[in-house]
Amino acid sequence: MMQRLSREETIKNAEKYGLKPVRVKERDVIQLAKKRSEKFEEISWEEFFEILERKRLAVYISKGGYMKIMSDDIYE
């Protein structure tokens, strides 16, 4: 079962695993990524959460620590 993370929990867990908020260049697709890639551009946490909210998405975590961006259940 996945648990929805707050903004603070998302940042804390991302930092724990060395993840940064990124956007696919020239697209409105975001991820939490560890590796640098030419297809990504790093964005601020503020911009990351603005995009999540606008797209009605949230960050969830599994018991094993796997983080995933999914549809936010508060909108359903």
GROMACS elastic network, one bead per residue, 0.5 to 0.9 nm:
[ bonds ]
;  ai    aj funct       b0    kb
    1    61     6  0.84898   500
    1    62     6  0.61423   500
    1    63     6  0.72673   500
    2    60     6  0.57785   500
    2    61     6  0.53103   500
    2    63     6  0.72314   500
    2    66     6  0.89993   500
    2    67     6  0.87798   500
    2    68     6  0.88098   500
    3    59     6  0.85098   500
    3    60     6  0.52082   500
    3    61     6  0.53100   500
    3    62     6  0.64029   500
    3    63     6  0.82123   500
    4    58     6  0.68774   500
    4    59     6  0.60326   500
    4    61     6  0.65614   500
    4    72     6  0.81421   500
    4    73     6  0.86881   500
    5     8     6  0.78393   500
    5     9     6  0.55119   500
    5    10     6  0.56765   500
    5    58     6  0.74273   500
    5    59     6  0.57004   500
    5    60     6  0.54904   500
    5    61     6  0.69345   500
    6     9     6  0.50901   500
    6    10     6  0.60199   500
    6    11     6  0.86527   500
    6    58     6  0.85138   500
    6    59     6  0.79062   500
    6    60     6  0.89726   500
    7    10     6  0.50861   500
    7    11     6  0.63163   500
    7    12     6  0.86333   500
    7    45     6  0.88803   500
    7    49     6  0.76173   500
    7    59     6  0.85288   500
    8    11     6  0.52884   500
    8    12     6  0.61369   500
    8    13     6  0.86120   500
    9    12     6  0.50285   500
    9    13     6  0.60057   500
    9    14     6  0.83521   500
   10    13     6  0.53093   500
   10    14     6  0.59722   500
   10    15     6  0.85318   500
   10    59     6  0.68049   500
   10    60     6  0.83451   500
   10    61     6  0.88810   500
   10    67     6  0.86905   500
   11    14     6  0.50699   500
   11    15     6  0.60675   500
   11    16     6  0.84991   500
   11    19     6  0.88219   500
   11    20     6  0.87702   500
   11    45     6  0.79676   500
   12    15     6  0.52932   500
   12    16     6  0.61980   500
   12    17     6  0.88988   500
   13    17     6  0.64031   500
   13    18     6  0.85534   500
   13    19     6  0.83116   500
   13    65     6  0.84619   500
   13    67     6  0.84610   500
   14    17     6  0.53111   500
   14    18     6  0.59608   500
   14    20     6  0.66908   500
   14    21     6  0.85277   500
   14    32     6  0.74174   500
   14    33     6  0.88764   500
   14    67     6  0.85063   500
   15    19     6  0.58520   500
   15    20     6  0.75392   500
   16    19     6  0.77330   500
   17    34     6  0.79492   500
   18    33     6  0.81482   500
   18    34     6  0.58777   500
   19    32     6  0.55690   500
   19    33     6  0.50202   500
   19    35     6  0.82273   500
   20    31     6  0.81817   500
   20    32     6  0.53235   500
   20    33     6  0.54103   500
   20    34     6  0.63123   500
   20    35     6  0.89358   500
   20    42     6  0.70370   500
   20    43     6  0.81596   500
   20    44     6  0.88216   500
   20    45     6  0.85714   500
   21    30     6  0.71856   500
   21    31     6  0.60164   500
   21    33     6  0.65587   500
   21    41     6  0.86759   500
   21    42     6  0.59770   500
   21    43     6  0.57499   500
   21    44     6  0.67779   500
   21    45     6  0.64612   500
   21    47     6  0.88590   500
   21    48     6  0.63028   500
   22    25     6  0.88788   500
   22    29     6  0.84745   500
   22    30     6  0.56231   500
   22    31     6  0.54177   500
   22    32     6  0.60594   500
   22    33     6  0.66126   500
   22    40     6  0.59582   500
   22    41     6  0.54319   500
   22    43     6  0.53005   500
   22    44     6  0.81885   500
   22    48     6  0.76374   500
   23    26     6  0.82531   500
   23    27     6  0.71154   500
   23    28     6  0.66914   500
   23    29     6  0.55294   500
   23    31     6  0.63069   500
   23    32     6  0.86930   500
   23    39     6  0.84485   500
   23    40     6  0.54837   500
   23    41     6  0.54187   500
   23    42     6  0.64026   500
   23    43     6  0.66548   500
   23    48     6  0.82288   500
   24    27     6  0.54889   500
   24    28     6  0.68974   500
   24    29     6  0.55219   500
   24    30     6  0.63212   500
   24    31     6  0.80142   500
   24    39     6  0.57716   500
   24    41     6  0.63918   500
   24    42     6  0.89161   500
   25    28     6  0.80666   500
   25    29     6  0.83676   500
   25    38     6  0.83940   500
   25    39     6  0.57083   500
   25    40     6  0.54018   500
   25    41     6  0.59433   500
   26    29     6  0.88693   500
   27    30     6  0.84780   500
   28    51     6  0.77971   500
   29    51     6  0.86028   500
   30    40     6  0.88738   500
   30    48     6  0.71100   500
   30    51     6  0.78239   500
   30    52     6  0.82874   500
   30    69     6  0.87938   500
   31    48     6  0.85682   500
   31    68     6  0.87573   500
   31    69     6  0.75597   500
   32    67     6  0.85504   500
   32    68     6  0.85960   500
   32    69     6  0.86440   500
   33    36     6  0.75750   500
   33    40     6  0.88744   500
   36    39     6  0.86548   500
   36    40     6  0.72882   500
   36    41     6  0.86312   500
   36    42     6  0.89184   500
   37    40     6  0.55186   500
   37    41     6  0.80485   500
   38    41     6  0.75696   500
   43    46     6  0.82225   500
   43    47     6  0.64067   500
   43    48     6  0.66604   500
   44    47     6  0.52626   500
   44    48     6  0.62211   500
   44    49     6  0.87413   500
   45    49     6  0.61554   500
   45    50     6  0.85135   500
   46    49     6  0.53573   500
   46    50     6  0.61832   500
   46    51     6  0.87487   500
   47    51     6  0.62123   500
   47    52     6  0.85947   500
   48    51     6  0.53667   500
   48    52     6  0.63071   500
   48    53     6  0.87996   500
   49    53     6  0.61168   500
   49    54     6  0.85237   500
   49    58     6  0.84638   500
   50    53     6  0.52102   500
   50    54     6  0.61154   500
   50    55     6  0.85810   500
   51    54     6  0.50752   500
   51    55     6  0.60456   500
   51    56     6  0.83034   500
   51    57     6  0.81929   500
   52    55     6  0.52911   500
   52    56     6  0.58728   500
   52    58     6  0.60477   500
   52    59     6  0.84353   500
   52    69     6  0.85144   500
   52    72     6  0.88404   500
   53    57     6  0.60247   500
   53    58     6  0.75037   500
   53    72     6  0.87110   500
   54    57     6  0.77394   500
   55    58     6  0.89984   500
   55    71     6  0.82968   500
   56    70     6  0.86671   500
   56    71     6  0.61520   500
   56    72     6  0.56339   500
   56    73     6  0.86409   500
   56    74     6  0.86346   500
   56    75     6  0.69299   500
   57    69     6  0.65590   500
   57    70     6  0.54496   500
   57    73     6  0.83505   500
   57    75     6  0.89866   500
   58    68     6  0.83190   500
   58    69     6  0.56158   500
   58    70     6  0.56607   500
   58    71     6  0.62159   500
   58    73     6  0.83134   500
   59    67     6  0.66984   500
   59    68     6  0.56496   500
   59    70     6  0.63764   500
   59    71     6  0.86462   500
   59    72     6  0.80887   500
   60    66     6  0.82289   500
   60    67     6  0.55987   500
   60    68     6  0.52958   500
   60    69     6  0.62245   500
   60    70     6  0.70104   500
   60    72     6  0.89405   500
   61    64     6  0.78890   500
   61    65     6  0.58166   500
   61    66     6  0.54341   500
   61    68     6  0.63089   500
   61    69     6  0.88761   500
   62    65     6  0.52420   500
   62    66     6  0.52411   500
   62    67     6  0.66332   500
   62    68     6  0.83935   500
   63    66     6  0.74744   500
   69    72     6  0.86835   500
   70    73     6  0.87525   500
   71    74     6  0.88867   500
   71    75     6  0.83110   500
   71    76     6  0.88296   500
   72    75     6  0.60507   500
   72    76     6  0.75310   500
   73    76     6  0.52395   500
